[in-house]
Structures are given as structure tokens and as C-alpha cells.
Amino acid sequence: MLIKIVILIVFLLILISLATALFTFFKDGSKEDSNRTVKALTMRIALSIGLFIFLLIGYANGWIQPHGIQ
């Protein structure tokens, strides 16, 4: 159950980072020196890759098991 909570929290962080990037894109869109959107999108990519690696490690260690569509 703890694994599911960790996955859910990381997924929510990914969505928050994406929303932050959208907000900063519209707010700072005309400023050439602002890179907050790039930082937010970089954070989203890092969280996504981290979640993917965590899922692979969880599967390899037997913490999570896939199930078929029933």
C-alpha cells in the first residue's frame, strides 16, 4: 500500500509541475530572460524518469506485480 501512495504522490507532483509550467508560460511569455517555464518542465521530466525507474525497481524487487485486464 505504501508503494501506491508513493506513486500517487509523485504523479501528483508531475501534474503540479506541468501546471506550474503552463502558468509561468502565460505569465512570463513575453519576457526573454525568464526561464521558469524551462525549469518547471525540466522538473517534470526528471520526476517522470524517476517514477519510471522506481516502477522498474519495484517490479524487479517484487514490490509491485502487473495484472492482466480482466
CHARMM-style PDB file with segment names, atoms N, HN, CA, C and O in Angstrom:
ATOM      1  N   MET     1       0.815  -1.194   0.000  1.00  0.00      PROA
ATOM      2  CA  MET     1       0.000   0.000   0.000  1.00  0.00      PROA
ATOM      3  C   MET     1       0.863   1.265   0.000  1.00  0.00      PROA
ATOM      4  O   MET     1       0.491   2.275  -0.597  1.00  0.00      PROA
ATOM      5  N   LEU     2       2.018   1.204   0.673  1.00  0.00      PROA
ATOM      6  HN  LEU     2       2.320   0.383   1.158  1.00  0.00      PROA
ATOM      7  CA  LEU     2       2.916   2.355   0.708  1.00  0.00      PROA
ATOM      8  C   LEU     2       3.443   2.687  -0.690  1.00  0.00      PROA
ATOM      9  O   LEU     2       3.617   3.858  -1.027  1.00  0.00      PROA
ATOM     10  N   ILE     3       3.693   1.668  -1.492  1.00  0.00      PROA
ATOM     11  HN  ILE     3       3.552   0.717  -1.218  1.00  0.00      PROA
ATOM     12  CA  ILE     3       4.193   1.881  -2.852  1.00  0.00      PROA
ATOM     13  C   ILE     3       3.157   2.658  -3.671  1.00  0.00      PROA
ATOM     14  O   ILE     3       3.520   3.558  -4.429  1.00  0.00      PROA
ATOM     15  N   LYS     4       1.884   2.322  -3.526  1.00  0.00      PROA
ATOM     16  HN  LYS     4       1.589   1.592  -2.910  1.00  0.00      PROA
ATOM     17  CA  LYS     4       0.833   3.011  -4.259  1.00  0.00      PROA
ATOM     18  C   LYS     4       0.745   4.476  -3.856  1.00  0.00      PROA
ATOM     19  O   LYS     4       0.500   5.342  -4.696  1.00  0.00      PROA
ATOM     20  N   ILE     5       0.943   4.750  -2.581  1.00  0.00      PROA
ATOM     21  HN  ILE     5       1.141   4.046  -1.899  1.00  0.00      PROA
ATOM     22  CA  ILE     5       0.903   6.128  -2.107  1.00  0.00      PROA
ATOM     23  C   ILE     5       2.080   6.925  -2.667  1.00  0.00      PROA
ATOM     24  O   ILE     5       1.916   8.078  -3.068  1.00  0.00      PROA
ATOM     25  N   VAL     6       3.257   6.316  -2.695  1.00  0.00      PROA
ATOM     26  HN  VAL     6       3.390   5.380  -2.369  1.00  0.00      PROA
ATOM     27  CA  VAL     6       4.443   6.981  -3.253  1.00  0.00      PROA
ATOM     28  C   VAL     6       4.230   7.277  -4.736  1.00  0.00      PROA
ATOM     29  O   VAL     6       4.546   8.371  -5.204  1.00  0.00      PROA
ATOM     30  N   ILE     7       3.699   6.311  -5.469  1.00  0.00      PROA
ATOM     31  HN  ILE     7       3.442   5.422  -5.088  1.00  0.00      PROA
ATOM     32  CA  ILE     7       3.441   6.504  -6.901  1.00  0.00      PROA
ATOM     33  C   ILE     7       2.427   7.613  -7.109  1.00  0.00      PROA
ATOM     34  O   ILE     7       2.595   8.442  -8.004  1.00  0.00      PROA
ATOM     35  N   LEU     8       1.394   7.643  -6.310  1.00  0.00      PROA
ATOM     36  HN  LEU     8       1.258   6.970  -5.583  1.00  0.00      PROA
ATOM     37  CA  LEU     8       0.371   8.674  -6.432  1.00  0.00      PROA
ATOM     38  C   LEU     8       0.935  10.058  -6.110  1.00  0.00      PROA
ATOM     39  O   LEU     8       0.624  11.024  -6.806  1.00  0.00      PROA
ATOM     40  N   ILE     9       1.745  10.163  -5.086  1.00  0.00      PROA
ATOM     41  HN  ILE     9       1.997   9.378  -4.520  1.00  0.00      PROA
ATOM     42  CA  ILE     9       2.338  11.454  -4.716  1.00  0.00      PROA
ATOM     43  C   ILE     9       3.263  11.967  -5.822  1.00  0.00      PROA
ATOM     44  O   ILE     9       3.225  13.149  -6.163  1.00  0.00      PROA
ATOM     45  N   VAL    10       4.087  11.086  -6.379  1.00  0.00      PROA
ATOM     46  HN  VAL    10       4.117  10.126  -6.102  1.00  0.00      PROA
ATOM     47  CA  VAL    10       4.994  11.506  -7.453  1.00  0.00      PROA
ATOM     48  C   VAL    10       4.194  11.905  -8.684  1.00  0.00      PROA
ATOM     49  O   VAL    10       4.543  12.872  -9.362  1.00  0.00      PROA
ATOM     50  N   PHE    11       3.127  11.175  -8.981  1.00  0.00      PROA
ATOM     51  HN  PHE    11       2.843  10.390  -8.431  1.00  0.00      PROA
ATOM     52  CA  PHE    11       2.284  11.524 -10.125  1.00  0.00      PROA
ATOM     53  C   PHE    11       1.632  12.889  -9.917  1.00  0.00      PROA
ATOM     54  O   PHE    11       1.551  13.684 -10.854  1.00  0.00      PROA
ATOM     55  N   LEU    12       1.170  13.166  -8.711  1.00  0.00      PROA
ATOM     56  HN  LEU    12       1.236  12.521  -7.950  1.00  0.00      PROA
ATOM     57  CA  LEU    12       0.598  14.475  -8.424  1.00  0.00      PROA
ATOM     58  C   LEU    12       1.648  15.583  -8.530  1.00  0.00      PROA
ATOM     59  O   LEU    12       1.343  16.682  -8.993  1.00  0.00      PROA
ATOM     60  N   LEU    13       2.877  15.302  -8.105  1.00  0.00      PROA
ATOM     61  HN  LEU    13       3.125  14.409  -7.729  1.00  0.00      PROA
ATOM     62  CA  LEU    13       3.955  16.279  -8.262  1.00  0.00      PROA
ATOM     63  C   LEU    13       4.241  16.559  -9.733  1.00  0.00      PROA
ATOM     64  O   LEU    13       4.547  17.692 -10.105  1.00  0.00      PROA
ATOM     65  N   ILE    14       4.143  15.534 -10.563  1.00  0.00      PROA
ATOM     66  HN  ILE    14       3.894  14.614 -10.260  1.00  0.00      PROA
ATOM     67  CA  ILE    14       4.331  15.717 -12.010  1.00  0.00      PROA
ATOM     68  C   ILE    14       3.244  16.633 -12.561  1.00  0.00      PROA
ATOM     69  O   ILE    14       3.533  17.529 -13.355  1.00  0.00      PROA
ATOM     70  N   LEU    15       2.005  16.417 -12.151  1.00  0.00      PROA
ATOM     71  HN  LEU    15       1.770  15.689 -11.506  1.00  0.00      PROA
ATOM     72  CA  LEU    15       0.908  17.260 -12.624  1.00  0.00      PROA
ATOM     73  C   LEU    15       1.041  18.698 -12.123  1.00  0.00      PROA
ATOM     74  O   LEU    15       0.750  19.640 -12.860  1.00  0.00      PROA
ATOM     75  N   ILE    16       1.477  18.869 -10.884  1.00  0.00      PROA
ATOM     76  HN  ILE    16       1.714  18.104 -10.286  1.00  0.00      PROA
ATOM     77  CA  ILE    16       1.686  20.219 -10.341  1.00  0.00      PROA
ATOM     78  C   ILE    16       2.790  20.929 -11.102  1.00  0.00      PROA
ATOM     79  O   ILE    16       2.671  22.119 -11.397  1.00  0.00      PROA
ATOM     80  N   SER    17       3.852  20.226 -11.422  1.00  0.00      PROA
ATOM     81  HN  SER    17       3.949  19.260 -11.183  1.00  0.00      PROA
ATOM     82  CA  SER    17       4.949  20.818 -12.182  1.00  0.00      PROA
ATOM     83  C   SER    17       4.481  21.226 -13.581  1.00  0.00      PROA
ATOM     84  O   SER    17       4.879  22.272 -14.093  1.00  0.00      PROA
ATOM     85  N   LEU    18       3.645  20.407 -14.186  1.00  0.00      PROA
ATOM     86  HN  LEU    18       3.322  19.557 -13.770  1.00  0.00      PROA
ATOM     87  CA  LEU    18       3.113  20.735 -15.510  1.00  0.00      PROA
ATOM     88  C   LEU    18       2.206  21.964 -15.439  1.00  0.00      PROA
ATOM     89  O   LEU    18       2.262  22.824 -16.317  1.00  0.00      PROA
ATOM     90  N   ALA    19       1.378  22.051 -14.409  1.00  0.00      PROA
ATOM     91  HN  ALA    19       1.332  21.352 -13.695  1.00  0.00      PROA
ATOM     92  CA  ALA    19       0.512  23.214 -14.241  1.00  0.00      PROA
ATOM     93  C   ALA    19       1.336  24.474 -13.974  1.00  0.00      PROA
ATOM     94  O   ALA    19       0.999  25.553 -14.461  1.00  0.00      PROA
ATOM     95  N   THR    20       2.400  24.341 -13.210  1.00  0.00      PROA
ATOM     96  HN  THR    20       2.674  23.465 -12.814  1.00  0.00      PROA
ATOM     97  CA  THR    20       3.281  25.476 -12.945  1.00  0.00      PROA
ATOM     98  C   THR    20       3.936  25.965 -14.227  1.00  0.00      PROA
ATOM     99  O   THR    20       4.057  27.170 -14.449  1.00  0.00      PROA
ATOM    100  N   ALA    21       4.355  25.036 -15.065  1.00  0.00      PROA
ATOM    101  HN  ALA    21       4.257  24.057 -14.885  1.00  0.00      PROA
ATOM    102  CA  ALA    21       4.960  25.417 -16.338  1.00  0.00      PROA
ATOM    103  C   ALA    21       3.955  26.148 -17.221  1.00  0.00      PROA
ATOM    104  O   ALA    21       4.307  27.123 -17.884  1.00  0.00      PROA
ATOM    105  N   LEU    22       2.718  25.689 -17.234  1.00  0.00      PROA
ATOM    106  HN  LEU    22       2.432  24.897 -16.695  1.00  0.00      PROA
ATOM    107  CA  LEU    22       1.687  26.358 -18.027  1.00  0.00      PROA
ATOM    108  C   LEU    22       1.431  27.765 -17.503  1.00  0.00      PROA
ATOM    109  O   LEU    22       1.330  28.714 -18.280  1.00  0.00      PROA
ATOM    110  N   PHE    23       1.326  27.898 -16.188  1.00  0.00      PROA
ATOM    111  HN  PHE    23       1.408  27.127 -15.556  1.00  0.00      PROA
ATOM    112  CA  PHE    23       1.090  29.206 -15.577  1.00  0.00      PROA
ATOM    113  C   PHE    23       2.233  30.166 -15.874  1.00  0.00      PROA
ATOM    114  O   PHE    23       1.996  31.307 -16.270  1.00  0.00      PROA
ATOM    115  N   THR    24       3.462  29.719 -15.689  1.00  0.00      PROA
ATOM    116  HN  THR    24       3.655  28.792 -15.368  1.00  0.00      PROA
ATOM    117  CA  THR    24       4.605  30.615 -15.927  1.00  0.00      PROA
ATOM    118  C   THR    24       4.778  30.916 -17.410  1.00  0.00      PROA
ATOM    119  O   THR    24       5.291  31.976 -17.769  1.00  0.00      PROA
ATOM    120  N   PHE    25       4.357  29.995 -18.277  1.00  0.00      PROA
ATOM    121  HN  PHE    25       3.940  29.133 -17.985  1.00  0.00      PROA
ATOM    122  CA  PHE    25       4.439  30.246 -19.715  1.00  0.00      PROA
ATOM    123  C   PHE    25       3.545  31.411 -20.103  1.00  0.00      PROA
ATOM    124  O   PHE    25       3.953  32.278 -20.876  1.00  0.00      PROA
ATOM    125  N   PHE    26       2.324  31.437 -19.569  1.00  0.00      PROA
ATOM    126  HN  PHE    26       1.993  30.732 -18.941  1.00  0.00      PROA
ATOM    127  CA  PHE    26       1.422  32.520 -19.905  1.00  0.00      PROA
ATOM    128  C   PHE    26       1.773  33.818 -19.169  1.00  0.00      PROA
ATOM    129  O   PHE    26       1.557  34.908 -19.700  1.00  0.00      PROA
ATOM    130  N   LYS    27       2.303  33.708 -17.972  1.00  0.00      PROA
ATOM    131  HN  LYS    27       2.479  32.823 -17.540  1.00  0.00      PROA
ATOM    132  CA  LYS    27       2.638  34.906 -17.203  1.00  0.00      PROA
ATOM    133  C   LYS    27       3.921  35.562 -17.697  1.00  0.00      PROA
ATOM    134  O   LYS    27       3.988  36.786 -17.807  1.00  0.00      PROA
ATOM    135  N   ASP    28       4.944  34.755 -17.996  1.00  0.00      PROA
ATOM    136  HN  ASP    28       4.889  33.760 -17.906  1.00  0.00      PROA
ATOM    137  CA  ASP    28       6.246  35.280 -18.401  1.00  0.00      PROA
ATOM    138  C   ASP    28       6.524  35.053 -19.884  1.00  0.00      PROA
ATOM    139  O   ASP    28       7.684  35.050 -20.296  1.00  0.00      PROA
ATOM    140  N   GLY    29       5.514  34.869 -20.665  1.00  0.00      PROA
ATOM    141  HN  GLY    29       4.572  34.872 -20.329  1.00  0.00      PROA
ATOM    142  CA  GLY    29       5.707  34.529 -22.076  1.00  0.00      PROA
ATOM    143  C   GLY    29       6.423  35.596 -22.868  1.00  0.00      PROA
ATOM    144  O   GLY    29       7.143  35.284 -23.816  1.00  0.00      PROA
ATOM    145  N   SER    30       6.237  36.858 -22.497  1.00  0.00      PROA
ATOM    146  HN  SER    30       5.652  37.112 -21.727  1.00  0.00      PROA
ATOM    147  CA  SER    30       6.846  37.932 -23.274  1.00  0.00      PROA
ATOM    148  C   SER    30       8.263  38.280 -22.804  1.00  0.00      PROA
ATOM    149  O   SER    30       8.990  38.992 -23.498  1.00  0.00      PROA
ATOM    150  N   LYS    31       8.649  37.785 -21.645  1.00  0.00      PROA
ATOM    151  HN  LYS    31       8.059  37.207 -21.082  1.00  0.00      PROA
ATOM    152  CA  LYS    31       9.983  38.085 -21.128  1.00  0.00      PROA
ATOM    153  C   LYS    31      10.995  37.106 -21.714  1.00  0.00      PROA
ATOM    154  O   LYS    31      10.826  35.890 -21.628  1.00  0.00      PROA
ATOM    155  N   GLU    32      12.040  37.651 -22.305  1.00  0.00      PROA
ATOM    156  HN  GLU    32      12.178  38.639 -22.375  1.00  0.00      PROA
ATOM    157  CA  GLU    32      13.034  36.790 -22.944  1.00  0.00      PROA
ATOM    158  C   GLU    32      14.004  36.170 -21.949  1.00  0.00      PROA
ATOM    159  O   GLU    32      14.549  35.099 -22.214  1.00  0.00      PROA
ATOM    160  N   ASP    33      14.231  36.811 -20.819  1.00  0.00      PROA
ATOM    161  HN  ASP    33      13.788  37.682 -20.603  1.00  0.00      PROA
ATOM    162  CA  ASP    33      15.228  36.311 -19.877  1.00  0.00      PROA
ATOM    163  C   ASP    33      14.642  35.381 -18.820  1.00  0.00      PROA
ATOM    164  O   ASP    33      15.382  34.880 -17.974  1.00  0.00      PROA
ATOM    165  N   SER    34      13.348  35.141 -18.846  1.00  0.00      PROA
ATOM    166  HN  SER    34      12.746  35.548 -19.533  1.00  0.00      PROA
ATOM    167  CA  SER    34      12.723  34.279 -17.847  1.00  0.00      PROA
ATOM    168  C   SER    34      12.823  32.823 -18.297  1.00  0.00      PROA
ATOM    169  O   SER    34      12.483  32.489 -19.432  1.00  0.00      PROA
ATOM    170  N   ASN    35      13.291  31.968 -17.399  1.00  0.00      PROA
ATOM    171  HN  ASN    35      13.568  32.240 -16.477  1.00  0.00      PROA
ATOM    172  CA  ASN    35      13.405  30.555 -17.737  1.00  0.00      PROA
ATOM    173  C   ASN    35      12.692  29.676 -16.711  1.00  0.00      PROA
ATOM    174  O   ASN    35      13.042  28.509 -16.540  1.00  0.00      PROA
ATOM    175  N   ARG    36      11.695  30.236 -16.030  1.00  0.00      PROA
ATOM    176  HN  ARG    36      11.411  31.185 -16.169  1.00  0.00      PROA
ATOM    177  CA  ARG    36      10.960  29.454 -15.038  1.00  0.00      PROA
ATOM    178  C   ARG    36      10.162  28.327 -15.690  1.00  0.00      PROA
ATOM    179  O   ARG    36      10.008  27.258 -15.099  1.00  0.00      PROA
ATOM    180  N   THR    37       9.656  28.555 -16.899  1.00  0.00      PROA
ATOM    181  HN  THR    37       9.782  29.424 -17.379  1.00  0.00      PROA
ATOM    182  CA  THR    37       8.924  27.505 -17.604  1.00  0.00      PROA
ATOM    183  C   THR    37       9.837  26.338 -17.912  1.00  0.00      PROA
ATOM    184  O   THR    37       9.451  25.181 -17.747  1.00  0.00      PROA
ATOM    185  N   VAL    38      11.039  26.633 -18.357  1.00  0.00      PROA
ATOM    186  HN  VAL    38      11.352  27.573 -18.491  1.00  0.00      PROA
ATOM    187  CA  VAL    38      12.001  25.579 -18.679  1.00  0.00      PROA
ATOM    188  C   VAL    38      12.364  24.790 -17.430  1.00  0.00      PROA
ATOM    189  O   VAL    38      12.480  23.566 -17.482  1.00  0.00      PROA
ATOM    190  N   LYS    39      12.544  25.478 -16.309  1.00  0.00      PROA
ATOM    191  HN  LYS    39      12.450  26.472 -16.266  1.00  0.00      PROA
ATOM    192  CA  LYS    39      12.870  24.786 -15.058  1.00  0.00      PROA
ATOM    193  C   LYS    39      11.718  23.888 -14.610  1.00  0.00      PROA
ATOM    194  O   LYS    39      11.948  22.775 -14.136  1.00  0.00      PROA
ATOM    195  N   ALA    40      10.473  24.367 -14.758  1.00  0.00      PROA
ATOM    196  HN  ALA    40      10.286  25.271 -15.143  1.00  0.00      PROA
ATOM    197  CA  ALA    40       9.317  23.559 -14.358  1.00  0.00      PROA
ATOM    198  C   ALA    40       9.185  22.327 -15.255  1.00  0.00      PROA
ATOM    199  O   ALA    40       8.880  21.237 -14.771  1.00  0.00      PROA
ATOM    200  N   LEU    41       9.409  22.494 -16.545  1.00  0.00      PROA
ATOM    201  HN  LEU    41       9.657  23.379 -16.938  1.00  0.00      PROA
ATOM    202  CA  LEU    41       9.328  21.343 -17.456  1.00  0.00      PROA
ATOM    203  C   LEU    41      10.484  20.371 -17.230  1.00  0.00      PROA
ATOM    204  O   LEU    41      10.314  19.160 -17.368  1.00  0.00      PROA
ATOM    205  N   THR    42      11.652  20.895 -16.887  1.00  0.00      PROA
ATOM    206  HN  THR    42      11.791  21.879 -16.775  1.00  0.00      PROA
ATOM    207  CA  THR    42      12.783  20.028 -16.559  1.00  0.00      PROA
ATOM    208  C   THR    42      12.489  19.215 -15.309  1.00  0.00      PROA
ATOM    209  O   THR    42      12.830  18.034 -15.239  1.00  0.00      PROA
ATOM    210  N   MET    43      11.865  19.834 -14.333  1.00  0.00      PROA
ATOM    211  HN  MET    43      11.588  20.794 -14.389  1.00  0.00      PROA
ATOM    212  CA  MET    43      11.473  19.126 -13.112  1.00  0.00      PROA
ATOM    213  C   MET    43      10.452  18.033 -13.431  1.00  0.00      PROA
ATOM    214  O   MET    43      10.508  16.940 -12.867  1.00  0.00      PROA
ATOM    215  N   ARG    44       9.523  18.332 -14.336  1.00  0.00      PROA
ATOM    216  HN  ARG    44       9.477  19.219 -14.794  1.00  0.00      PROA
ATOM    217  CA  ARG    44       8.521  17.336 -14.720  1.00  0.00      PROA
ATOM    218  C   ARG    44       9.181  16.142 -15.384  1.00  0.00      PROA
ATOM    219  O   ARG    44       8.828  14.998 -15.098  1.00  0.00      PROA
ATOM    220  N   ILE    45      10.121  16.393 -16.256  1.00  0.00      PROA
ATOM    221  HN  ILE    45      10.408  17.323 -16.488  1.00  0.00      PROA
ATOM    222  CA  ILE    45      10.817  15.297 -16.932  1.00  0.00      PROA
ATOM    223  C   ILE    45      11.623  14.474 -15.937  1.00  0.00      PROA
ATOM    224  O   ILE    45      11.634  13.245 -16.005  1.00  0.00      PROA
ATOM    225  N   ALA    46      12.297  15.152 -15.013  1.00  0.00      PROA
ATOM    226  HN  ALA    46      12.287  16.150 -14.958  1.00  0.00      PROA
ATOM    227  CA  ALA    46      13.085  14.433 -14.002  1.00  0.00      PROA
ATOM    228  C   ALA    46      12.189  13.574 -13.117  1.00  0.00      PROA
ATOM    229  O   ALA    46      12.540  12.437 -12.804  1.00  0.00      PROA
ATOM    230  N   LEU    47      11.030  14.107 -12.708  1.00  0.00      PROA
ATOM    231  HN  LEU    47      10.745  15.031 -12.962  1.00  0.00      PROA
ATOM    232  CA  LEU    47      10.099  13.323 -11.900  1.00  0.00      PROA
ATOM    233  C   LEU    47       9.542  12.138 -12.670  1.00  0.00      PROA
ATOM    234  O   LEU    47       9.371  11.055 -12.109  1.00  0.00      PROA
ATOM    235  N   SER    48       9.258  12.336 -13.956  1.00  0.00      PROA
ATOM    236  HN  SER    48       9.397  13.215 -14.412  1.00  0.00      PROA
ATOM    237  CA  SER    48       8.733  11.245 -14.781  1.00  0.00      PROA
ATOM    238  C   SER    48       9.757  10.122 -14.945  1.00  0.00      PROA
ATOM    239  O   SER    48       9.420   8.942 -14.840  1.00  0.00      PROA
ATOM    240  N   ILE    49      10.992  10.497 -15.199  1.00  0.00      PROA
ATOM    241  HN  ILE    49      11.265  11.455 -15.284  1.00  0.00      PROA
ATOM    242  CA  ILE    49      12.046   9.492 -15.337  1.00  0.00      PROA
ATOM    243  C   ILE    49      12.276   8.783 -14.010  1.00  0.00      PROA
ATOM    244  O   ILE    49      12.457   7.566 -13.970  1.00  0.00      PROA
ATOM    245  N   GLY    50      12.267   9.553 -12.921  1.00  0.00      PROA
ATOM    246  HN  GLY    50      12.120  10.542 -12.953  1.00  0.00      PROA
ATOM    247  CA  GLY    50      12.422   8.949 -11.595  1.00  0.00      PROA
ATOM    248  C   GLY    50      11.303   7.972 -11.278  1.00  0.00      PROA
ATOM    249  O   GLY    50      11.556   6.901 -10.727  1.00  0.00      PROA
ATOM    250  N   LEU    51      10.061   8.330 -11.620  1.00  0.00      PROA
ATOM    251  HN  LEU    51       9.856   9.200 -12.067  1.00  0.00      PROA
ATOM    252  CA  LEU    51       8.927   7.434 -11.392  1.00  0.00      PROA
ATOM    253  C   LEU    51       9.064   6.166 -12.221  1.00  0.00      PROA
ATOM    254  O   LEU    51       8.779   5.072 -11.735  1.00  0.00      PROA
ATOM    255  N   PHE    52       9.495   6.305 -13.459  1.00  0.00      PROA
ATOM    256  HN  PHE    52       9.726   7.194 -13.854  1.00  0.00      PROA
ATOM    257  CA  PHE    52       9.674   5.142 -14.327  1.00  0.00      PROA
ATOM    258  C   PHE    52      10.734   4.203 -13.763  1.00  0.00      PROA
ATOM    259  O   PHE    52      10.539   2.988 -13.730  1.00  0.00      PROA
ATOM    260  N   ILE    53      11.845   4.763 -13.325  1.00  0.00      PROA
ATOM    261  HN  ILE    53      12.004   5.750 -13.352  1.00  0.00      PROA
ATOM    262  CA  ILE    53      12.909   3.939 -12.735  1.00  0.00      PROA
ATOM    263  C   ILE    53      12.426   3.283 -11.447  1.00  0.00      PROA
ATOM    264  O   ILE    53      12.734   2.119 -11.188  1.00  0.00      PROA
ATOM    265  N   PHE    54      11.667   4.028 -10.634  1.00  0.00      PROA
ATOM    266  HN  PHE    54      11.417   4.973 -10.845  1.00  0.00      PROA
ATOM    267  CA  PHE    54      11.107   3.471  -9.405  1.00  0.00      PROA
ATOM    268  C   PHE    54      10.170   2.303  -9.712  1.00  0.00      PROA
ATOM    269  O   PHE    54      10.185   1.296  -9.004  1.00  0.00      PROA
ATOM    270  N   LEU    55       9.363   2.429 -10.754  1.00  0.00      PROA
ATOM    271  HN  LEU    55       9.351   3.247 -11.329  1.00  0.00      PROA
ATOM    272  CA  LEU    55       8.472   1.333 -11.143  1.00  0.00      PROA
ATOM    273  C   LEU    55       9.260   0.110 -11.609  1.00  0.00      PROA
ATOM    274  O   LEU    55       8.895  -1.022 -11.291  1.00  0.00      PROA
ATOM    275  N   LEU    56      10.330   0.333 -12.354  1.00  0.00      PROA
ATOM    276  HN  LEU    56      10.626   1.253 -12.612  1.00  0.00      PROA
ATOM    277  CA  LEU    56      11.165  -0.788 -12.794  1.00  0.00      PROA
ATOM    278  C   LEU    56      11.821  -1.490 -11.606  1.00  0.00      PROA
ATOM    279  O   LEU    56      11.859  -2.719 -11.543  1.00  0.00      PROA
ATOM    280  N   ILE    57      12.334  -0.702 -10.671  1.00  0.00      PROA
ATOM    281  HN  ILE    57      12.303   0.297 -10.722  1.00  0.00      PROA
ATOM    282  CA  ILE    57      12.958  -1.282  -9.480  1.00  0.00      PROA
ATOM    283  C   ILE    57      11.920  -2.011  -8.632  1.00  0.00      PROA
ATOM    284  O   ILE    57      12.188  -3.093  -8.108  1.00  0.00      PROA
ATOM    285  N   GLY    58      10.740  -1.420  -8.499  1.00  0.00      PROA
ATOM    286  HN  GLY    58      10.522  -0.541  -8.925  1.00  0.00      PROA
ATOM    287  CA  GLY    58       9.668  -2.059  -7.743  1.00  0.00      PROA
ATOM    288  C   GLY    58       9.240  -3.378  -8.348  1.00  0.00      PROA
ATOM    289  O   GLY    58       8.961  -4.331  -7.621  1.00  0.00      PROA
ATOM    290  N   TYR    59       9.184  -3.447  -9.661  1.00  0.00      PROA
ATOM    291  HN  TYR    59       9.410  -2.672 -10.251  1.00  0.00      PROA
ATOM    292  CA  TYR    59       8.829  -4.690 -10.329  1.00  0.00      PROA
ATOM    293  C   TYR    59       9.941  -5.726 -10.158  1.00  0.00      PROA
ATOM    294  O   TYR    59       9.668  -6.899  -9.901  1.00  0.00      PROA
ATOM    295  N   ALA    60      11.187  -5.289 -10.300  1.00  0.00      PROA
ATOM    296  HN  ALA    60      11.408  -4.336 -10.508  1.00  0.00      PROA
ATOM    297  CA  ALA    60      12.312  -6.219 -10.181  1.00  0.00      PROA
ATOM    298  C   ALA    60      12.434  -6.796  -8.773  1.00  0.00      PROA
ATOM    299  O   ALA    60      12.846  -7.944  -8.612  1.00  0.00      PROA
ATOM    300  N   ASN    61      12.081  -6.016  -7.753  1.00  0.00      PROA
ATOM    301  HN  ASN    61      11.746  -5.083  -7.883  1.00  0.00      PROA
ATOM    302  CA  ASN    61      12.176  -6.481  -6.376  1.00  0.00      PROA
ATOM    303  C   ASN    61      10.905  -7.165  -5.883  1.00  0.00      PROA
ATOM    304  O   ASN    61      10.866  -7.670  -4.761  1.00  0.00      PROA
ATOM    305  N   GLY    62       9.875  -7.184  -6.710  1.00  0.00      PROA
ATOM    306  HN  GLY    62       9.906  -6.774  -7.621  1.00  0.00      PROA
ATOM    307  CA  GLY    62       8.634  -7.841  -6.321  1.00  0.00      PROA
ATOM    308  C   GLY    62       7.721  -6.991  -5.469  1.00  0.00      PROA
ATOM    309  O   GLY    62       6.777  -7.514  -4.876  1.00  0.00      PROA
ATOM    310  N   TRP    63       7.972  -5.689  -5.389  1.00  0.00      PROA
ATOM    311  HN  TRP    63       8.738  -5.264  -5.870  1.00  0.00      PROA
ATOM    312  CA  TRP    63       7.109  -4.823  -4.607  1.00  0.00      PROA
ATOM    313  C   TRP    63       5.772  -4.619  -5.297  1.00  0.00      PROA
ATOM    314  O   TRP    63       4.744  -4.465  -4.637  1.00  0.00      PROA
ATOM    315  N   ILE    64       5.783  -4.616  -6.626  1.00  0.00      PROA
ATOM    316  HN  ILE    64       6.618  -4.741  -7.162  1.00  0.00      PROA
ATOM    317  CA  ILE    64       4.559  -4.468  -7.410  1.00  0.00      PROA
ATOM    318  C   ILE    64       4.503  -5.598  -8.413  1.00  0.00      PROA
ATOM    319  O   ILE    64       5.539  -6.062  -8.888  1.00  0.00      PROA
ATOM    320  N   GLN    65       3.309  -6.042  -8.737  1.00  0.00      PROA
ATOM    321  HN  GLN    65       2.467  -5.664  -8.351  1.00  0.00      PROA
ATOM    322  CA  GLN    65       3.124  -7.068  -9.737  1.00  0.00      PROA
ATOM    323  C   GLN    65       2.087  -6.599 -10.749  1.00  0.00      PROA
ATOM    324  O   GLN    65       1.047  -6.056 -10.377  1.00  0.00      PROA
ATOM    325  N   PRO    66       2.373  -6.810 -12.026  1.00  0.00      PROA
ATOM    326  CA  PRO    66       1.378  -6.432 -13.036  1.00  0.00      PROA
ATOM    327  C   PRO    66       0.213  -7.428 -13.002  1.00  0.00      PROA
ATOM    328  O   PRO    66       0.354  -8.568 -12.561  1.00  0.00      PROA
ATOM    329  N   HSD    67      -0.901  -6.970 -13.469  1.00  0.00      PROA
ATOM    330  HN  HSD    67      -1.015  -6.044 -13.827  1.00  0.00      PROA
ATOM    331  CA  HSD    67      -2.066  -7.847 -13.589  1.00  0.00      PROA
ATOM    332  C   HSD    67      -2.695  -7.599 -14.940  1.00  0.00      PROA
ATOM    333  O   HSD    67      -2.610  -6.502 -15.493  1.00  0.00      PROA
ATOM    334  N   GLY    68      -3.315  -8.613 -15.453  1.00  0.00      PROA
ATOM    335  HN  GLY    68      -3.384  -9.504 -15.005  1.00  0.00      PROA
ATOM    336  CA  GLY    68      -3.932  -8.502 -16.772  1.00  0.00      PROA
ATOM    337  C   GLY    68      -5.283  -7.805 -16.693  1.00  0.00      PROA
ATOM    338  O   GLY    68      -5.861  -7.632 -15.620  1.00  0.00      PROA
ATOM    339  N   ILE    69      -5.753  -7.420 -17.842  1.00  0.00      PROA
ATOM    340  HN  ILE    69      -5.283  -7.560 -18.714  1.00  0.00      PROA
ATOM    341  CA  ILE    69      -7.082  -6.836 -17.910  1.00  0.00      PROA
ATOM    342  C   ILE    69      -8.088  -7.962 -17.769  1.00  0.00      PROA
ATOM    343  O   ILE    69      -8.033  -8.961 -18.486  1.00  0.00      PROA
ATOM    344  N   GLN    70      -9.000  -7.786 -16.840  1.00  0.00      PROA
ATOM    345  HN  GLN    70      -9.045  -6.975 -16.257  1.00  0.00      PROA
ATOM    346  CA  GLN    70      -9.925  -8.877 -16.553  1.00  0.00      PROA
ATOM    347  C   GLN    70     -11.249  -8.694 -17.213  1.00  0.00      PROA
ATOM    348  OT1 GLN    70     -12.135  -9.535 -17.063  1.00  0.00      PROA
TER     349      GLN     70
END
